[in-house]
Amino acid sequence: QVQLVESGGGLVQAGGSLRLSCAASGRTSSTIAMAWFRQAPGKEREFVGAIIWSNSNTRYADSVKGRFTISRDNAKNTVYLQMNSLKPEDTAVYYCAATDRIVVVSTRYGYNYWGQGTQVTVSS
């Protein structure tokens, strides 16, 4: 019932910035939370950050806290991930996720809608 499309990935040098977008369509009115995850080659998909829809509270992984910021545009049904001070270890495919259930926001299993992913590559 919900479709998610990520955009904004690319190649950037260490210390640079990127802004990812996740556009949601379909029946989005029941959304509880939206999140960003990332997966590097050969590694598990890991939590990056999330936004609680009802109050706009955000939560972040320790590895990105202070560098990444999640925001939303309710009118556009779009969530953004602003990534600053990028490091080579941030290189991964970044996925947008959404859930209409109450979940532990930092785990992937409760999210029932996923985007296709967008590649972020940070060079040294």
C-alpha positions as CSV (number, residue, x, y, z in Angstrom):
1,Q,0.0,0.0,0.0
2,V,3.0,2.3,0.4
3,Q,5.7,2.8,-2.2
4,L,9.1,4.4,-1.3
5,V,11.6,5.8,-3.7
6,E,15.1,7.0,-2.6
7,S,17.2,9.5,-4.5
8,G,20.2,11.7,-4.0
9,G,23.0,9.2,-3.8
10,G,26.3,9.7,-5.5
11,L,30.1,9.9,-5.2
12,V,31.6,12.4,-2.8
13,Q,35.0,13.0,-1.2
14,A,35.5,12.5,2.5
15,G,34.3,15.6,4.4
16,G,31.7,16.3,1.9
17,S,27.9,16.3,2.1
18,L,24.9,14.6,0.4
19,R,21.2,14.9,0.9
20,L,19.1,11.8,0.3
21,S,15.3,12.0,-0.3
22,C,12.7,9.3,0.3
23,A,9.3,10.0,-1.4
24,A,6.4,8.0,-0.1
25,S,3.2,7.4,-2.1
26,G,0.1,5.3,-1.7
27,R,-1.8,5.0,1.6
28,T,0.7,6.8,3.9
29,S,-1.7,8.1,6.5
30,S,-1.1,5.2,8.9
31,T,2.7,5.6,9.0
32,I,4.2,5.3,12.5
33,A,7.8,5.8,11.7
34,M,10.2,6.1,8.8
35,A,13.9,5.2,8.9
36,W,17.1,5.0,7.0
37,F,19.2,1.9,6.9
38,R,22.4,1.2,5.1
39,Q,24.3,-1.8,3.9
40,A,27.9,-2.0,2.8
41,P,29.3,-4.8,0.7
42,G,29.7,-8.0,2.8
43,K,28.1,-6.4,5.9
44,E,24.7,-6.6,7.6
45,R,22.1,-3.9,7.0
46,E,22.4,-1.4,9.8
47,F,20.3,1.3,11.3
48,V,21.2,4.9,10.5
49,G,18.3,6.9,11.9
50,A,14.5,7.2,12.2
51,I,11.8,9.7,12.6
52,I,8.6,9.1,14.6
53,W,5.7,10.4,12.5
54,S,3.4,11.6,15.3
55,N,5.9,13.9,17.0
56,S,8.9,14.3,14.6
57,N,11.3,12.9,17.2
58,T,14.4,11.5,15.7
59,R,16.9,8.9,16.7
60,Y,20.3,8.1,15.3
61,A,23.0,5.5,15.4
62,D,26.0,6.5,17.4
63,S,28.2,6.3,14.3
64,V,26.3,9.1,12.6
65,K,25.1,11.2,15.5
66,G,26.1,14.8,15.0
67,R,26.8,14.4,11.3
68,F,23.5,13.2,9.9
69,T,20.1,14.8,10.3
70,I,16.6,13.4,9.4
71,S,13.8,15.8,8.5
72,R,10.4,15.5,6.8
73,D,8.1,17.5,4.6
74,N,4.5,16.4,5.5
75,A,3.0,18.1,2.5
76,K,5.3,16.2,0.1
77,N,5.3,12.9,2.1
78,T,9.0,13.0,1.9
79,V,11.8,12.2,4.4
80,Y,15.3,13.6,4.0
81,L,18.7,12.4,5.3
82,Q,21.2,15.2,5.4
83,M,24.7,13.7,5.6
84,N,27.6,16.0,6.5
85,S,31.2,15.3,7.2
86,L,31.0,12.1,5.3
87,K,33.6,9.4,5.9
88,P,34.7,6.4,3.7
89,E,33.0,4.1,6.2
90,D,29.7,5.7,5.3
91,T,29.9,4.1,1.9
92,A,26.9,1.9,1.5
93,V,23.6,1.4,-0.2
94,Y,21.1,3.5,1.7
95,Y,17.5,2.3,2.1
96,C,14.4,4.1,3.2
97,A,11.9,2.2,5.2
98,A,8.5,2.8,6.7
99,T,6.2,1.0,9.1
100,D,2.6,1.2,10.2
101,R,3.3,-0.8,13.3
102,I,4.8,0.0,16.7
103,V,8.4,-1.2,16.5
104,V,11.8,-0.9,17.9
105,V,12.9,1.7,15.4
106,S,16.5,0.7,15.2
107,T,15.8,-2.9,14.0
108,R,14.9,-3.8,10.4
109,Y,12.4,-6.5,11.1
110,G,9.4,-4.3,12.0
111,Y,9.5,-2.2,8.8
112,N,7.1,-3.5,6.2
113,Y,7.9,-1.1,3.4
114,W,11.2,-0.6,1.7
115,G,12.7,1.5,-1.1
116,Q,15.0,0.2,-3.7
117,G,18.1,1.8,-2.2
118,T,20.5,4.5,-3.4
119,Q,24.3,4.2,-3.6
120,V,26.5,6.5,-1.5
121,T,30.2,6.3,-2.1
122,V,32.7,8.3,-0.1
123,S,36.3,8.4,-1.3
124,S,39.4,8.9,0.8
